[in-house]
């Protein structure tokens, strides 16, 4: 066997071992969960990555800059969305607030403010009126907010999103949901940074499956 052939075979072994090691880094059941019954996605032509969050969650507040940086650099074949969870009765007004400001086209102006008030400052904003009063400083019309808060459109969004959260068996935040098939939490992945890496791994897994 020539030296050149030996070198080529050695390189193949190294590449193969490297690929295997990467595949073994993130394991189903240990670092993420594959759903036995996938939940619907809102994007038909892209790989969907969603963050299930709560405005009052300090862990979501810490995770926020990481996922925002990831979103800013995600591939063109990936669609990202936020899903506000209502895992408890006290969470519901905040999930409704998300869809309300979204309907009023004020999400960009209020998203950070809601996180700061609820997760950082622990303010007691638990009614439509209290939320409307707080968000008035960010350009939200109080009357329109209260009117939209319990509107048909917001109710429909709430029903759809919470059905996905229940279907994915999500019990805490932040949780990442990849293409309706996989869930990732910090407790499983090991850290917020690892959550991002597992998301990337699963996006690539979905991308390869579609080819």
C-alpha positions as CSV (number, residue, x, y, z in Angstrom):
1,X,0.0,0.0,0.0
2,X,1.5,3.3,-1.0
3,X,1.9,6.2,1.4
4,X,-0.6,8.3,-0.6
5,X,-3.2,5.6,-0.3
6,X,-2.6,5.1,3.4
7,X,-2.9,8.9,3.9
8,X,-6.2,8.9,2.0
9,X,-7.6,6.0,4.0
10,X,-6.5,7.6,7.3
11,X,-8.3,10.9,6.3
12,X,-11.5,8.9,5.5
13,X,-11.3,7.3,8.9
14,X,-10.8,10.7,10.6
15,X,-13.7,12.3,8.7
16,X,-15.9,9.4,9.5
17,X,-15.0,9.4,13.2
18,X,-15.6,13.2,13.3
19,X,-19.0,12.9,11.8
20,X,-19.9,10.1,14.1
21,X,-18.7,12.0,17.1
22,X,-20.8,15.0,16.1
23,X,-23.9,12.8,15.6
24,X,-23.3,11.4,19.1
25,X,-22.9,14.8,20.8
26,X,-26.7,15.4,21.0
27,X,-28.8,12.4,21.8
28,X,-32.6,12.0,21.6
29,X,-34.0,11.3,25.1
30,X,-30.9,12.9,26.7
31,X,-30.5,16.3,25.2
32,X,-33.8,16.7,23.4
33,X,-37.1,15.0,23.0
34,X,-38.7,13.7,19.8
35,X,-42.4,13.9,19.9
36,X,-44.4,10.7,19.2
37,X,-47.1,12.9,17.7
38,X,-45.7,16.0,16.0
39,X,-47.7,19.3,16.3
40,X,-48.7,21.5,13.4
41,X,-46.3,24.2,12.2
42,X,-47.3,27.5,10.7
43,X,-44.7,27.4,7.9
44,X,-45.1,24.9,5.0
45,X,-41.9,25.7,3.1
46,X,-39.4,26.3,5.8
47,X,-37.9,24.6,8.8
48,X,-39.8,26.1,11.7
49,X,-38.0,27.0,15.0
50,X,-40.2,28.3,17.8
51,X,-39.5,29.5,21.3
52,X,-42.2,28.9,23.8
53,X,-41.8,31.6,26.4
54,X,-43.4,33.7,29.2
55,X,-42.8,37.4,29.7
56,X,-42.5,36.8,33.4
57,X,-39.9,34.0,33.2
58,X,-36.4,35.1,34.4
59,X,-34.9,32.2,32.4
60,X,-36.6,33.5,29.2
61,X,-35.2,36.9,30.0
62,X,-31.7,35.5,30.2
63,X,-32.2,33.5,27.1
64,X,-33.6,36.4,25.1
65,X,-30.3,37.9,23.8
66,X,-29.0,34.5,22.8
67,X,-32.1,33.6,20.7
68,X,-32.3,37.0,19.2
69,X,-28.7,36.8,18.0
70,X,-29.4,33.3,16.6
71,X,-32.5,34.6,14.8
72,X,-30.5,37.5,13.3
73,X,-28.1,35.0,11.7
74,X,-30.4,32.1,10.9
75,X,-30.5,30.5,7.4
76,X,-33.0,31.5,4.8
77,X,-34.7,28.2,4.9
78,X,-35.6,28.6,8.6
79,X,-38.7,30.3,10.0
80,X,-38.6,31.6,13.6
81,X,-41.6,32.5,15.7
82,X,-42.4,33.1,19.4
83,X,-45.2,31.2,21.2
84,X,-46.3,32.8,24.4
85,X,-47.2,30.1,26.9
86,X,-50.2,30.2,29.3
87,X,-49.1,27.3,31.5
88,X,-50.9,28.8,34.5
89,X,-53.8,31.1,34.9
90,X,-51.5,34.0,35.9
91,X,-49.7,33.6,32.6
92,X,-52.7,34.0,30.3
93,X,-52.9,37.8,30.4
94,X,-49.3,38.0,29.3
95,X,-49.8,35.6,26.4
96,X,-52.9,37.6,25.4
97,X,-50.8,40.8,25.7
98,X,-48.4,39.4,23.1
99,X,-51.1,38.6,20.6
100,X,-52.8,41.9,21.3
101,X,-49.8,44.1,20.6
102,X,-49.0,41.9,17.6
103,X,-52.5,42.6,16.2
104,X,-52.1,46.3,16.9
105,X,-48.7,46.3,15.1
106,X,-46.9,47.4,18.2
107,X,-44.9,44.2,19.0
108,X,-41.5,45.8,18.1
109,X,-42.2,48.7,20.4
110,X,-43.4,46.7,23.4
111,X,-41.7,43.3,23.4
112,X,-38.7,44.4,25.4
113,X,-40.8,46.6,27.7
114,X,-43.0,43.7,28.6
115,X,-40.0,41.5,29.4
116,X,-38.5,44.2,31.5
117,X,-41.6,44.9,33.5
118,X,-42.6,41.3,34.1
119,X,-39.3,39.3,34.3
120,X,-36.9,41.9,35.4
121,X,-39.0,44.3,37.6
122,X,-41.6,41.7,38.7
123,X,-44.5,44.2,38.2
124,X,-48.0,43.0,38.8
125,X,-49.6,43.5,35.4
126,X,-52.3,40.9,35.5
127,X,-55.3,42.5,33.8
128,X,-56.0,44.1,30.4
129,X,-56.4,47.4,32.1
130,X,-53.1,47.3,34.0
131,X,-51.2,46.1,30.9
132,X,-52.9,48.8,28.8
133,X,-51.9,51.5,31.3
134,X,-48.3,50.4,31.3
135,X,-48.1,50.1,27.5
136,X,-49.5,53.5,26.9
137,X,-46.0,54.9,27.5
138,X,-44.9,52.8,24.5
139,X,-47.4,54.2,22.0
140,X,-50.2,51.7,22.6
141,X,-53.8,53.1,22.6
142,X,-55.3,51.9,25.9
143,X,-58.9,51.7,24.6
144,X,-57.8,49.7,21.5
145,X,-55.6,47.4,23.6
146,X,-58.5,46.5,25.9
147,X,-60.9,46.1,23.0
148,X,-58.5,43.8,21.2
149,X,-57.4,41.8,24.3
150,X,-60.5,39.6,24.2
151,X,-61.2,39.9,20.5
152,X,-62.1,37.0,18.2
153,X,-58.7,37.2,16.6
154,X,-56.7,37.1,19.8
155,X,-58.9,34.3,21.2
156,X,-58.2,32.3,18.0
157,X,-54.5,32.8,18.3
158,X,-54.6,31.8,21.9
159,X,-56.5,28.6,21.2
160,X,-54.1,27.6,18.3
161,X,-50.9,28.4,20.2
162,X,-51.9,26.7,23.5
163,X,-53.1,23.6,21.5
164,X,-49.5,23.4,20.1
165,X,-48.0,23.9,23.6
166,X,-50.2,21.1,25.1
167,X,-49.6,18.9,22.1
168,X,-45.9,19.2,22.5
169,X,-46.2,18.4,26.2
170,X,-44.3,21.5,27.2
171,X,-44.3,22.2,30.9
172,X,-41.7,25.0,31.3
173,X,-40.1,27.9,29.6
174,X,-38.0,28.6,27.7
175,X,-38.5,25.6,25.5
176,X,-37.5,25.4,21.8
177,X,-39.8,23.5,19.4
178,X,-38.1,22.5,16.1
179,X,-40.4,21.8,13.1
180,X,-43.1,20.6,15.4
181,X,-41.1,17.4,16.1
182,X,-38.5,18.1,18.7
183,X,-38.4,20.0,22.0
184,X,-35.3,21.3,23.8
185,X,-35.1,22.7,27.3
186,X,-32.1,24.0,29.3
187,X,-32.5,21.2,31.8
188,X,-32.0,18.6,29.1
189,X,-29.5,20.4,26.9
190,X,-27.4,21.5,29.9
191,X,-27.4,25.3,29.4
192,X,-29.0,28.0,27.3
193,X,-26.0,28.0,25.0
194,X,-26.4,24.3,24.5
195,X,-30.1,24.8,23.6
196,X,-29.0,26.9,20.6
197,X,-26.5,24.2,19.6
198,X,-29.1,21.5,19.8
199,X,-31.5,23.7,17.7
200,X,-28.8,24.0,15.0
201,X,-28.2,20.2,15.1
202,X,-31.9,19.5,14.7
203,X,-32.4,22.1,11.9
204,X,-29.6,20.4,10.0
205,X,-31.2,17.0,10.7
206,X,-34.5,18.3,9.2
207,X,-32.7,19.9,6.3
208,X,-30.9,16.6,5.5
209,X,-34.2,14.7,5.7
210,X,-35.8,17.0,3.2
211,X,-33.1,16.5,0.6
